[in-house]
Amino acid sequence: MTESIHDLGQGFWSIRGDLRIGGVLNVGTQASLVRLRTGRFVMLDSYPLSGAIRDTVMDLTDGGRAVEAVLNLHPFHTLHCAATARDFPDAALFGSHRHRLRHPDLNWRPEPVESPEVQDMFAGDLTFSLPRGIDYVSRNERVHAGSLLAWHPASRTLHVDDTINLMPVPRLLRGVFPNPRVFLHPTLPQALLPQAGAVRDFRDWLQGLAGLTRDLRWLCAAHSGLREFEPGQFKGELLAAFRRVEDKLAKAEARRG
């Protein structure tokens, strides 16, 4: 994976970044730049900008001055918050309570990023969706299934960190399977809330998301890339991904009960 920026149209740019585990394995990460109807911008998630990507973002945003807010959507994606806050010092900085705990020195807005207040602030341009039935911030540091998803209707783009992923296709198989497969985060069973009906709540949320994004064109997934869909295609693949893990989720819920 190499760093890149992709103009998806209608005021949405996907930034594909590098994230190396142990300094070796590059699992990738992402951020997105969204132009609001006002002409100003928001950043979805944080990433240290450099080189041509930085030049492009700064050219679009009047040297960063037109960036109104930075919205850190995934509570466990905290490595780059300080770098992005430095790049856009005048932008309102939003995050979960875990972001604030990890970076208490940054000037966070008091409203949690997942709150209705933040949803209302950007309702003209973005729709946020918080999964039901699973933890947003798990007490298990290894469970990253929960995240806040951002839907941009103008470009028909869904920005999602970890909850929904794309399975890369090995080069030798791309003639048979040209597109990455949609799948749900493998820690989803551990993320289930300890209450009856958690799987049902997650399923109902996922079905609602499939309806909201029924004409989706672009899926931006944090560690696994960017994929274009035909209208209606994503809904079927998303629900199929749930069916593949439904039995596992039901067993996990039963064990907790």
C-alpha positions, 0 to 999 in steps of 0.5 A, a space after each residue: 500500500 502506498 499513500 495516495 489521495 482520490 477525488 471521488 467527486 461531489 466534494 469528497 477526497 479519500 486519503 489512503 495512508 500507511 500504518 506499519 505494525 512494528 515498523 514492518 507490516 503495512 496494514 494501511 489507514 485512511 482519512 477523508 476530506 469533505 467539502 461542505 455546502 458552505 464551501 468549507 471543509 471537514 476532515 474525517 479521521 486524522 492522518 499526518 499529511 506530507 508531500 503531494 497529498 499535503 500539497 493537494 489538501 492545502 491547495 483545496 483548503 486555503 492552506 488549511 484555513 478552510 477546514 472547519 472541523 476534524 472528526 475522529 470517528 474511531 475510538 482506537 484510531 488515536 495515533 495521528 490526532 496531534 499531527 492533524 490538530 497541528 495541521 489545522 489549528 483553527 479547526 474544531 477538534 472532535 473525538 470520543 472520550 478515548 481520544 480525549 484520554 489519549 491526548 488530554 493536551 489537545 483542544 477538544 470540543 466538549 461534544 463527543 463525536 458520536 453525539 446527536 449534537 455533532 450529527 446536527 452540526 453537519 446534518 446538511 452534508 453528512 449522516 453519521 451512524 453508530 452501530 447498535 448492539 456492540 460496544 463503541 469503545 470496548 474495554 478490551 483494547 484488542 476489540 476494534 469492531 465499533 466505530 462511527 460511520 459517516 455517509 456522504 450522500 452527495 458523492 454516495 460514499 461511506 467512510 468506515 473504520 474497521 466495522 466493515 472491511 474489504 478482503 483484498 484479493 490476491 493478485 493471482 485470483 483477480 481474474 476470477 474475483 476482481 473485487 475485494 469482498 465485503 466482510 465484518 470485523 473479526 472481533 465483532 463477537 467480542 464486541 457484542 453488548 452483554 444483553 439479550 437481543 444484542 445480535 438482533 439490534 446489530 442486525 437491525 442497525 445493519 439493515 438500516 445502514 443498507 437501506 440508507 446507503 442503497 445507492 452507494 458508489 464508494 466504500 472507504 474502509 480503513 485498513 483494506 482500501 477503496 472500492 466502487 460499487 454499482 447502485 444496489 450492489 453494496 446492500 446485497 454484499 453487506 447483508 451477505 457478510 452478516 449472514 456469514 457470521 450470524 451463527 457465530 454471533 448468536 453463539 457468542 450472545 448465548 454464551 454471554 447469556 
